Amino acid sequence: MDSKSKKPEIRGDFSLSTLEERVAVKPKEQQLYLGVPKERAFQEKRVVLTPSSVALLVNNGHRVLIESGAGEESKFTDNEYAEAGAEIAFDTEKVYKADTLLKVTPIIEKELDLLQTHQTVLSPIHLPTLKQELLNKLMQKKITAFAFEYIKDEIESFPFVRTLSEIAGYNSILIAAEYLSNLHNGYGVILGGITGVPPTKVVILGAGVVGEFACRAALGLGAEVKVFDHNVYKLMRLQNNIGRRIFTSVLDPNTIKRELATADVAIGAIHAEKGRAPVIVPENMVAEMLPGAVIIDVSIDQGGCFETSELTTHKNPVFTKHEVIHYCVPNIASRVPRTASRAISNVLTPILLKISSYNSLDRTIWNNAGIRHGVYLYKGALTNKHLGEIYNLKTTDLNLLMAASL
């Protein structure tokens, strides 16, 4: 046979085989065990998570335990939470055994014995009600605690403060209107103005979010508004946001004194990034205000910016000093609990999902400066310098603690 007619030999070792494609595998996220108790302090009506947020968390593999009745004041039923995938607990102690506790109000003394060692707590801080004994016991239990009002987002703003400040700003003017009228033995004055009658005068201390939304509400009612702030940029931003030029001033004591002397309403809206709000109005200025004037101190959760301010509650919201009505309730947003609960839940849920995505609370704190800013206790160590100064307690730099633990 001719060599050209020979069939080529096929070697078996060149046969083809199918190989598995290699793809990057995302690490399994940490499953969170979240406890939401029913609030029993400060006449609180809000709840920290709504059913829609619970559904999102459960669908991402997290466990949510909610005490029965936790959402009823915000008109969220146990059935809605159960349908969203939450476990409903009828035993309060069971809720406090969750790894991470979520609360709308600060931890109170009655809850200390229910807390678990090495537990994580996300809740607000109310400086006027915070006691050294409570801090000491939290430290003894090695608690890691975040303050809602100190947590920052990617643009260096305070998301919890902002969303609740919008509510507080609007509400502060509505509350002032109630107490100016004779509904609560006020002087029978309408907040705003009508034809032929000079408008009421509203002084707002602080050009942040509370100040801006209080300004919007007061202007909408026809009041004469004057806004003070130490930051000229904030004053410029407020005017730009509301789209009109109004009276603005830096926090000059003489100008404040002059304007308060003829004001019908004064709104305290000074927010401190960390620690106590500064006292802007001393008692002698309050004493010179008009009889029947109304002070709404929204800054009371950080100590208040009026020297005469004292913490009040929804049950007893006002007191009168120097013939001036003072409203100093720290959780103003609880007047509209359903709206406020949705606002809090919308901010908190992405933070919880971010914590789980890092697969470790420590890694979350280390890699997120904004979340790290909200930590005031880390495994029992006090990390907030201002709290240490107030209560004469030792503080430790959080960055050093994190570096040692990672």
C-alpha positions as CSV (number, residue, x, y, z in Angstrom):
1,M,0.0,0.0,0.0
2,D,1.2,3.5,-0.9
3,S,2.3,5.6,2.0
4,K,0.0,8.4,0.9
5,S,-3.0,6.2,1.3
6,K,-2.3,5.3,4.9
7,K,-4.7,6.7,7.6
8,P,-3.1,8.9,10.2
9,E,-2.9,7.4,13.6
10,I,-4.7,9.3,16.5
11,R,-2.9,9.1,19.8
12,G,-5.1,8.5,22.8
13,D,-3.2,10.8,25.1
14,F,-4.4,13.8,23.1
15,S,-8.1,13.2,23.8
16,L,-10.1,16.3,25.1
17,S,-11.7,16.5,28.5
18,T,-14.1,19.0,30.1
19,L,-12.7,21.1,32.9
20,E,-14.8,22.9,35.6
21,E,-14.8,26.7,35.3
22,R,-13.3,28.4,38.4
23,V,-15.2,31.5,39.6
24,A,-14.8,33.6,42.7
25,V,-16.9,32.5,45.6
26,K,-18.3,35.2,47.8
27,P,-17.7,34.5,51.5
28,K,-20.8,33.5,53.4
29,E,-22.1,36.6,55.3
30,Q,-22.4,36.6,59.0
31,Q,-25.9,35.7,60.2
32,L,-27.2,38.3,62.7
33,Y,-29.4,37.5,65.6
34,L,-31.4,40.7,66.3
35,G,-33.7,41.4,69.2
36,V,-36.3,44.1,69.2
37,P,-38.0,44.7,72.6
38,K,-41.1,46.6,73.3
39,E,-40.2,50.1,74.5
40,R,-41.5,50.9,78.0
41,A,-39.7,54.2,78.8
42,F,-40.2,57.9,77.9
43,Q,-43.8,57.1,76.8
44,E,-42.2,55.8,73.6
45,K,-44.5,54.8,70.7
46,R,-41.9,54.1,68.0
47,V,-40.4,50.8,67.0
48,V,-36.9,50.3,65.6
49,L,-37.7,48.0,62.7
50,T,-40.8,47.9,60.4
51,P,-42.2,44.7,58.9
52,S,-40.8,45.6,55.5
53,S,-37.3,45.9,56.9
54,V,-37.7,42.7,58.9
55,A,-38.7,40.9,55.6
56,L,-35.5,42.3,53.9
57,L,-33.3,41.1,56.8
58,V,-34.9,37.7,57.0
59,N,-34.6,37.2,53.3
60,N,-30.9,37.9,53.7
61,G,-30.5,35.1,56.2
62,H,-30.8,37.0,59.4
63,R,-32.8,36.1,62.5
64,V,-35.1,38.7,63.9
65,L,-36.8,38.2,67.3
66,I,-39.5,40.8,68.2
67,E,-41.4,41.1,71.4
68,S,-45.1,40.9,71.1
69,G,-46.7,44.3,70.9
70,A,-43.5,46.1,70.1
71,G,-45.0,47.8,67.0
72,E,-48.6,48.2,68.1
73,E,-48.3,52.0,69.0
74,S,-47.0,52.5,65.5
75,K,-49.9,50.5,64.1
76,F,-47.7,47.5,63.1
77,T,-49.2,44.3,64.3
78,D,-47.6,41.0,65.5
79,N,-49.2,39.3,62.5
80,E,-47.5,41.7,60.0
81,Y,-44.1,40.9,61.7
82,A,-44.8,37.2,61.7
83,E,-45.7,37.3,58.0
84,A,-42.4,39.2,57.3
85,G,-40.5,36.3,58.9
86,A,-39.9,37.6,62.4
87,E,-40.1,35.4,65.5
88,I,-42.7,36.8,68.0
89,A,-41.6,36.5,71.6
90,F,-44.0,36.7,74.5
91,D,-41.2,36.5,77.0
92,T,-39.2,39.8,77.4
93,E,-36.1,38.0,78.7
94,K,-35.9,35.9,75.6
95,V,-35.6,39.1,73.4
96,Y,-32.7,40.4,75.5
97,K,-30.8,37.2,74.8
98,A,-30.2,38.1,71.2
99,D,-26.7,38.8,70.1
100,T,-27.6,42.3,69.0
101,L,-30.2,44.4,70.7
102,L,-32.0,47.2,68.8
103,K,-33.8,50.0,70.7
104,V,-35.4,53.3,69.9
105,T,-34.8,54.6,73.5
106,P,-31.6,54.5,75.5
107,I,-30.9,51.5,77.8
108,I,-32.4,52.1,81.2
109,E,-31.5,50.7,84.7
110,K,-34.4,48.2,84.6
111,E,-32.9,46.6,81.5
112,L,-29.4,46.2,82.8
113,D,-30.0,42.8,84.4
114,L,-31.5,41.5,81.2
115,L,-28.5,42.4,79.1
116,Q,-26.0,39.6,78.2
117,T,-22.3,39.7,78.6
118,H,-20.5,40.8,75.4
119,Q,-23.8,41.8,73.8
120,T,-24.0,44.5,71.1
121,V,-26.5,47.4,71.6
122,L,-27.7,49.9,69.0
123,S,-29.7,52.7,70.6
124,P,-29.7,56.5,71.2
125,I,-28.1,58.3,74.1
126,H,-29.9,60.9,76.1
127,L,-27.3,62.8,78.0
128,P,-29.7,64.3,80.6
129,T,-30.8,60.8,81.6
130,L,-27.5,59.0,81.3
131,K,-26.0,58.1,84.7
132,Q,-22.5,57.0,85.6
133,E,-23.8,53.9,87.4
134,L,-25.5,52.7,84.2
135,L,-22.3,53.3,82.2
136,N,-20.3,51.3,84.8
137,K,-22.6,48.3,84.6
138,L,-22.5,48.4,80.8
139,M,-18.8,48.3,81.0
140,Q,-18.8,45.5,83.5
141,K,-20.9,43.4,81.1
142,K,-18.4,44.1,78.3
143,I,-21.1,45.6,76.1
144,T,-20.3,47.1,72.7
145,A,-22.7,50.0,72.2
146,F,-23.5,52.4,69.4
147,A,-25.2,55.7,69.7
148,F,-27.6,56.4,66.8
149,E,-27.0,60.1,66.9
150,Y,-23.2,59.7,66.5
151,I,-23.2,57.4,63.5
152,K,-22.1,59.0,60.3
153,D,-22.7,58.0,56.6
154,E,-20.4,58.2,53.6
155,I,-20.8,62.0,53.2
156,E,-20.0,62.7,56.8
157,S,-23.5,63.6,57.8
158,F,-25.6,62.0,60.6
159,P,-28.3,60.0,59.0
160,F,-30.3,59.2,62.1
161,V,-30.1,62.8,63.2
162,R,-31.1,64.1,59.8
163,T,-34.2,62.0,59.3
164,L,-35.5,62.5,62.8
165,S,-34.6,66.2,62.7
166,E,-36.8,66.7,59.7
167,I,-39.7,65.4,61.7
168,A,-38.7,67.4,64.8
169,G,-38.3,70.6,62.8
170,Y,-41.8,70.4,61.4
171,N,-43.3,69.2,64.7
172,S,-41.6,72.0,66.8
173,I,-43.6,74.7,64.9
174,L,-46.9,72.7,65.2
175,I,-46.2,72.2,69.0
176,A,-45.5,75.9,69.4
177,A,-48.7,76.8,67.6
178,E,-50.6,74.6,70.1
179,Y,-49.1,76.3,73.2
180,L,-49.5,79.8,71.8
181,S,-53.2,79.2,71.4
182,N,-55.5,78.9,74.4
183,L,-55.7,75.2,73.8
184,H,-53.2,74.8,76.7
185,N,-53.9,78.0,78.5
186,G,-51.8,80.0,76.1
187,Y,-52.2,83.6,75.2
188,G,-54.5,82.9,72.4
189,V,-52.1,83.8,69.6
190,I,-52.1,82.3,66.1
191,L,-48.7,81.2,64.9
192,G,-48.3,83.0,61.5
193,G,-50.1,86.0,60.4
194,I,-53.3,87.3,59.0
195,T,-54.3,90.5,57.2
196,G,-54.1,93.5,59.4
197,V,-52.4,91.7,62.3
198,P,-48.6,91.6,62.6
199,P,-47.1,88.1,62.2
200,T,-45.8,86.2,65.1
201,K,-42.0,86.2,65.5
202,V,-40.0,83.0,65.5
203,V,-36.4,82.8,66.5
204,I,-34.5,79.6,65.5
205,L,-31.1,78.8,67.1
206,G,-29.3,76.5,64.7
207,A,-29.3,76.3,60.9
208,G,-29.0,72.6,60.6
209,V,-31.8,70.2,59.5
210,V,-34.1,70.9,62.5
211,G,-33.6,74.6,61.9
212,E,-34.3,74.4,58.2
213,F,-37.5,72.4,58.5
214,A,-38.7,74.5,61.4
215,C,-38.0,77.6,59.2
216,R,-40.0,76.1,56.3
217,A,-43.0,75.3,58.5
218,A,-43.0,78.8,60.2
219,L,-42.6,80.6,56.9
220,G,-45.4,78.5,55.4
221,L,-47.7,79.7,58.2
222,G,-46.8,83.3,57.6
223,A,-44.5,83.9,60.6
224,E,-41.5,86.3,60.7
225,V,-38.5,84.1,61.1
226,K,-34.9,84.9,62.3
227,V,-32.2,82.2,62.3
228,F,-28.9,82.1,64.2
229,D,-26.0,79.8,63.8
230,H,-22.2,80.0,64.4
231,N,-21.5,78.6,60.9
232,V,-22.1,81.1,58.1
233,Y,-22.0,78.4,55.5
234,K,-25.0,76.7,57.2
235,L,-26.9,80.0,57.1
236,M,-26.1,80.3,53.4
237,R,-27.2,76.8,52.8
238,L,-30.5,77.2,54.7
239,Q,-31.4,80.3,52.6
240,N,-30.5,78.5,49.4
241,N,-32.5,75.4,50.4
242,I,-35.7,77.4,51.2
243,G,-35.3,79.6,48.2
244,R,-35.6,83.0,49.8
245,R,-33.7,85.5,51.8
246,I,-34.5,85.8,55.5
247,F,-33.0,87.3,58.6
248,T,-29.8,85.4,59.5
249,S,-27.1,86.1,62.0
250,V,-24.1,84.5,63.7
251,L,-24.6,83.6,67.4
252,D,-23.9,87.1,68.7
253,P,-25.2,87.4,72.3
254,N,-26.3,91.0,72.0
255,T,-28.3,90.3,68.8
256,I,-29.8,87.1,70.3
257,K,-30.8,89.0,73.4
258,R,-32.5,91.7,71.4
259,E,-34.4,89.3,69.2
260,L,-35.5,87.0,72.0
261,A,-37.0,89.9,73.9
262,T,-39.7,90.3,71.3
263,A,-40.0,86.7,70.1
264,D,-43.2,84.7,70.4
265,V,-41.4,81.4,69.8
266,A,-37.8,80.3,70.3
267,I,-36.6,77.0,68.8
268,G,-33.4,75.4,70.1
269,A,-31.9,73.4,67.3
270,I,-28.2,73.2,68.1
271,H,-26.6,69.8,67.5
272,A,-23.2,68.7,68.9
273,E,-21.3,66.1,66.9
274,K,-20.2,64.5,70.1
275,G,-21.1,65.3,73.6
276,R,-23.3,68.0,75.1
277,A,-25.0,70.8,73.1
278,P,-23.7,74.2,74.0
279,V,-25.8,76.6,76.2
280,I,-26.6,79.5,73.9
281,V,-29.3,81.3,76.0
282,P,-28.5,82.0,79.6
283,E,-31.3,82.4,82.2
284,N,-31.3,86.2,82.2
285,M,-32.2,86.3,78.5
286,V,-35.1,83.9,79.1
287,A,-36.3,86.1,82.0
288,E,-36.6,89.1,79.5
289,M,-38.7,87.2,77.0
290,L,-42.4,88.0,76.5
291,P,-44.9,86.5,79.0
292,G,-46.5,83.6,77.3
293,A,-43.7,83.0,74.8
294,V,-42.9,79.4,74.0
295,I,-39.5,77.7,74.0
296,I,-39.2,74.4,72.1
297,D,-35.7,73.0,73.0
298,V,-35.1,70.2,70.5
299,S,-31.5,70.0,71.7
300,I,-32.7,68.7,75.1
301,D,-31.5,65.1,74.2
302,Q,-28.0,66.6,74.2
303,G,-28.6,68.7,77.4
304,G,-30.4,71.6,75.8
305,C,-29.2,75.0,74.5
306,F,-31.3,77.1,76.9
307,E,-30.0,77.3,80.5
308,T,-33.6,77.0,81.9
309,S,-34.4,73.8,80.0
310,E,-35.3,70.7,82.0
311,L,-36.1,67.3,80.6
312,T,-39.9,66.7,80.2
313,T,-42.0,63.8,78.9
314,H,-45.0,63.3,76.6
315,K,-47.1,62.9,79.7
316,N,-46.0,66.2,81.3
317,P,-44.4,68.0,78.3
318,V,-44.2,71.6,79.5
319,F,-43.3,73.7,82.5
320,T,-43.3,77.5,82.9
321,K,-40.3,79.5,84.1
322,H,-40.1,83.3,84.1
323,E,-43.6,83.2,82.5
324,V,-42.2,81.5,79.5
325,I,-43.5,78.0,78.5
326,H,-40.8,75.4,78.0
327,Y,-41.3,72.2,76.0
328,C,-38.3,69.9,76.5
329,V,-39.4,66.4,75.4
330,P,-36.3,64.6,73.9
331,N,-38.3,62.2,71.6
332,I,-40.5,64.7,69.8
333,A,-40.7,62.3,66.8
334,S,-42.7,59.9,68.9
335,R,-45.7,62.2,68.4
336,V,-45.9,60.7,64.9
337,P,-44.6,57.1,65.7
338,R,-45.5,55.4,62.4
339,T,-43.7,58.0,60.2
340,A,-40.7,58.1,62.7
341,S,-40.5,54.3,62.9
342,R,-40.3,54.0,59.1
343,A,-37.6,56.7,59.0
344,I,-35.4,55.0,61.7
345,S,-35.9,51.6,60.0
346,N,-34.9,52.9,56.6
347,V,-31.5,54.2,58.1
348,L,-30.8,51.2,60.3
349,T,-31.5,48.4,57.9
350,P,-28.6,49.2,55.5
351,I,-26.2,49.5,58.4
352,L,-27.2,46.0,59.7
353,L,-26.7,44.6,56.2
354,K,-23.3,46.2,56.0
355,I,-22.3,44.7,59.3
356,S,-23.2,41.2,58.0
357,S,-21.4,41.7,54.7
358,Y,-18.1,42.2,56.5
359,N,-18.7,38.9,58.4
360,S,-17.5,40.5,61.6
361,L,-18.6,43.5,63.8
362,D,-14.9,44.3,64.3
363,R,-14.2,44.4,60.6
364,T,-17.2,46.6,60.1
365,I,-16.0,49.1,62.7
366,W,-12.5,49.1,61.3
367,N,-13.5,49.6,57.7
368,N,-16.3,52.2,58.2
369,A,-15.3,55.4,59.9
370,G,-18.9,56.6,60.0
371,I,-20.1,53.5,61.9
372,R,-17.0,53.6,64.1
373,H,-17.9,57.2,65.0
374,G,-21.0,55.9,66.7
375,V,-19.2,53.6,69.1
376,Y,-19.1,54.8,72.7
377,L,-18.4,51.4,74.4
378,Y,-16.3,48.7,72.8
379,K,-16.3,45.4,74.7
380,G,-16.7,47.2,77.9
381,A,-14.1,50.0,77.3
382,L,-15.4,53.5,77.2
383,T,-14.2,55.1,73.9
384,N,-16.2,58.4,73.9
385,K,-13.9,61.1,75.3
386,H,-16.7,63.5,76.2
387,L,-18.5,60.9,78.3
388,G,-15.3,60.2,80.1
389,E,-14.8,63.9,80.9
390,I,-18.4,64.2,82.2
391,Y,-18.3,61.2,84.5
392,N,-14.6,61.2,85.2
393,L,-14.1,57.8,83.7
394,K,-11.1,56.4,81.9
395,T,-11.4,56.4,78.1
396,T,-9.4,54.4,75.5
397,D,-8.8,55.3,71.9
398,L,-11.1,53.0,69.8
399,N,-8.5,52.8,67.0
400,L,-5.9,51.4,69.4
401,L,-8.4,48.8,70.7
402,M,-9.3,47.8,67.1
403,A,-5.7,47.5,66.1
404,A,-5.1,45.2,69.0
405,S,-8.1,43.0,68.3
406,L,-7.7,42.5,64.5
